Amino acid sequence: MQPYKKLFFLTTILLLFTHHALAQVKKNVQIDSLMKWSYQNGLFNGNVLIAENDKIIYNASFGFTDASKTEKLTSDYRFNIGSITKEFSAAALLQLQEKGKLKLEDPVSRFIPELPQWAHEVTIKDLLQYTSGIPNVNWKKIKNDQDLFDGLKNADSLDFKPGTQYNYYNNNNIFLRHFIIERLTGMSFKSYAEKFIFKPCKMTSSVMTPFENEKNIAKGFNKDLVADKPDLPITGGTYITTRDLLKWAACLHSNKIITTHSLFEMGQHFNLPETQSSLGEAVFKNQKLVQHIHDGRAGSYEALLVSDLNKNFTIILLGNSYKGKLFEISDAITAILKNEKYSLPKK
């Protein structure tokens, strides 16, 4: 290459790199301004992480660890992610199907024969798509996992014929998934998740209930600075950092934990508008995941995961003092990432 051509080439590359760097700085400044404004106006208390092109571009904490407001949050703090935890039991069942230990069309009675007659009608697929018709948990009678299992054994009838209706907020679907996984593997669901989900995804900070004496747990509190009640000692509630939730999304999307086909099955939902799959709101193109949005709520905790696999960005918002503004904040961040005009969340 002639010297002047080489110089022109290097100058062009430098200009492109500088332009890209400046554009990235502008995005980060806008995102930081948005998050500070949201915190200062009482719309967010928690941690935020944004990744673009497989790199973390923004990682920040706003607010306090508990109702006393004496200690500020850091990125090491873990939050209850509510319904996003449903992805773990769903992925576990798909893993077991890949190993030939079950089929989604199998009735629940195949794995837990002592359940009532309805277990012959309800399938694994119904549990994944929240269409089982099993009565909801009677929380007044629940103190531990055994109480949950006894509640299922004492449920003498279904609320509707499996596969005909949808009830996303019936947690008996989730607990029954756990019990089936335990029967098939001979290990607690917590142990299974730690070994076959958290460990391969290198989610070293994630903890599942019940647990004791863990540090860096953000405590939930409401707008009146009243702390949430302690968790019941039942299996499944997961406390996770923003970084670990990003690791989970990356692991899932890159098929390190289940195959592309299993991910597609996991993302199927009941055939009505605005129903969720075990992935939350999942959009596929030619059976390939292109968008993954899942939110969660547990007491005063709120969580949101937004991944656009075409644009290659992920937004994670975890809070411990419910404000109900995560989608509005996420929409604004998405607009910034796409170089579009954005609106501030409503106060």
N, C-alpha and C positions, 0 to 999 in steps of 0.2 A: 504494500500500500504506500502511495506517495505521501511525503510528509504533510502536505497541506490537506490531503484527503483524510489522513489519520487525525490531524488536529480538528478538522470539521466534525468527524465522527465522534471524537471524544467530547467535543464541546456540546454536540447534540445530546449525547447520553447524559452529560452533566446537567444540562438544562431540563431535560425530562425528569431526571432524578430530583432536582431542586423543586420543580413544579409539583411533583408528587408529594414531596416532603412538606411543602408549604400547604398543600391541600389537606394533608393529614393533620397538620398542626391546627388549621382552621376548624376542622371537624372536632378535634379534641377540645378546643377552646369553647365551641358551641355546646358540646355535650356537658362539659364541666359547668358552664354557665347555667344550663338547663337544670342540672342536678342540684347545684347550690340554691337556685331559685326555688326548686321544689321542696328542698329541706327547709329553707328559711320561711316558706309559706305554709309549713305544717302538712305537706303532702307526701313526705317520704322520711322514714327513719330506717336505715338499713344499709346494705352493701350492694354495689352495682359492678358488673364486669361486662366488658364488650370485647369480642374477638372479631377480627376481620382478616380474611385470607390466612386463617390458621394461626394468627398471632394476636395476643392480647394487646389492645390499643388503649384501653381505659379500665382502671381498676381502683375503686374509691369507696370510702365508708362515710356515712353521714348519720350523726345522732348517737344514741346511747344504748348501752348493753341491757339495761333493765329499767324498771319504773323509778328507781331512785335517782336516775340521771346523774350519777356521779362518775361513771366510767364511760369513755367514748369507745365506739365500735372500731375494730380494725379488721383487715381482710382475713385474719385468722379465725374470726368468729363464725359459728355454725348456727344455722336456722332450720326450724322445722319447715319442710317443703310441702306439707299437706298432700294434696291429691297427686302431685308429681311422683310420689312414692309408688303409685299404682303401676308405674312402668317397670319397677323391679320384679314384682311378682309375675307380671305378664311376660317379661323377658325370660324369667326362670322357666315358666311353662313352655315357652317356645324352645328353649334349650333342651328340655326333657323330650319334646316332640322330635327334635333333631336326633336325639340319641335313641329314638324308637321306643321310649317308655310310655308314651301316650299319643293320642290323636285328639285334635280339637273337637271332633265329633263324638268323642267318648262321653258316656253319661257319668255323672259324679259318683253314682253307686258302684262303678267299677273299682274305685279307689277307696271309698269309705262306705262299705256295704251296710253298716249299722244305722245309717241315716234313714229317715222315713221314706215312704213310697215315692215322694216327689223327686228323690235323687235319681230315679230311673229316667225322668223326663229332662232334667237340667243337664246341659252339656258344658264342657270346658269353654267352648265358644260363647255360651251364654254368660259365663262368669267374666270373660274378657270384654264382652260388649254390653254388659249391664242389663241383660234381657232375661235374667233367670226367673224372676217372679218370686224369689225367696223373700219372706218378710224381713223388714229391716231390723237392725240391732235394737234390742230393748235396753238402752243404756242404763236405766235405773237398776238393772239386775247384774251389771257387769263390773267385776273387780279384777279379772285376770283372763288369760287365754282359755282356761277350762270353762269358765262361765260362757264365753263365746261359743265354744263347741257344744256345751249343754243346750244353749239357746237354739242352735241349729237342730239338734236331736229332738227338741221339744216342739219344733215348728211342724204342725200337723198338716198344713196345707199351704199352697202358693197363693200369692196375691193376683197373679195372672198366668196364663199359659205361656211357658217359656218361648222366647223368640217373637212374641207378638207385641210387647210393650218394652219400655225403656225406663230405667231408674238409676241414674248415674250416682246419686248420693246414698245408695244402699251399700254400706260398708260390709255387709255379710258376703257380698260377692268377693271382696278382697280377702277377708279372713278365711273363707272357704278355699280360695286359691292357696293360701299359706298351708292349711291343713293337708291339702292334696300333695303339695310339694314335700311336706314332712313325711307323709306316708310312703311316697315313692322313693325318697332318698335316705330315710332313716336318720335324718338330722333336722335340727330346728330350722325354721325358715331364716332366722337371724344368722345362723352359722352358714347356711347355704348362700345367702346374699354376700356375706363377708368373703367367702371362698371363691364363688363363681361369678360374682358381679363386681364387688368393690376391688378385690385384689387384682384381677386381670386388667381392670381399667385404671389401676394405680390411684384409686380414690382413698388415699391414706388418712384423710381427716374425717371421713364419713362414719357416723355411728347410728345404730338402729336401736330403738327402745326394745326392752328395758335396759337402762344403763345406770351406773352410779359414779359419782365423783369425777365426771368429765369436766375438763376446763374449756374455756372459750365457747360456752353455750350462751347464745343471746337469749334472754328471757322475755317472753311475750308480755306486753302491757297495753291497756286500752287508753283512750283519750283522756280519761280521768285519772291516769297514772295508777290504776289498779292492776296488780300483777295477775297473770293467768294462773289457774289452779295447776298443781303438779300433774304430770302425765300419769295415767293409769299404767300399771305394770303389764301392758299387753304388747305383743310383738308388732312391729311394722313402722311406727313413726320414725322418720329418718331426719337427722340433723346434719347439715352439710354446708360446706363453704361454697362461695361462688366458683372458686377454681375447681373444686371437685365436681360440681354440677356441669361445668364446661367439659371436664374429662369424661363424664358419663355421656353427654351428648355426642362428643367426638367418637367415643368408643362405639356407641350405638349406630351412628351415621356411617361409620367406616366398616361396619360389619365385623368388628372384632369380637362381638359378644353373641350375635346371632346373624344368620345369613340374610341376604337381600330379600329372599322370599319370605322368611320368618318375620322380618321387619314389616313387609307388606301386610301379612296376616295380622300382625299386632296393631296395625293402623286401620283396620276395617271397623266400621261402626254400624249401628242400627240404621236401617234405611228410612230415616226421617231427617229433615233439616235441623241443624243446630244440636245434633247428638254427638257425643264424644266417643272416641276410641280409647284403647288403653294408652295411646300416645297423645291423648288430648285431641287437638285439631290437627290432623295430618292430611297433607295433600300429596298425591302421587301422580306421576306422569309416566305412563308405560311401566307401571308397577315399581317405579323408582321414586323414593321420597324426595320431594322438592321443598316442602315447608313443614315445620314441626313447631307447634305452639301449645304449651301446656301451662296452666296456672294451678295454684294450690292455696288452700286456706286451712288453718288449724288454730282455733282460738284467735289470738291477736296476730298470729304469723300470717304473712302473705308472700307468695312466691310466683315468679313468672319466668318461663324459658321461651325465647323466641329464636328460632333458627330458620334462616332463608338459605337453603343449600345451593340455589342458583347464584345468588349474590355473594354467597360464602361469608355470611356474618351471623353471629349469635349474640343475643342480648340476654343477660341474666340479672334479675332484680329480686333481692331477698329482703324482706322487712320483718320486724318484730313488734310493730305497733300499727295495726291495720288502718290504712287510709283509703283504700279502694281506688287508687289512682295509678296502679302499675301499668295498665293497658294504655292510658293516656301518655304516660311518660315514655313507654316503649314506642308508641306511635311517633312521638316527637324524635326520639333517637333514630328510628328507622328512616325518617325523612332526612335527617342530617346526614346519615350514612349514604343516602341516595342523592345527596346534593339538591334536595327539594326544600321548599318552604315548609316550616313547621309551626304548629300552634302550641302554646304553653298549656299545661293542664288547667282545668277550671278549678278555681279555689272553692 
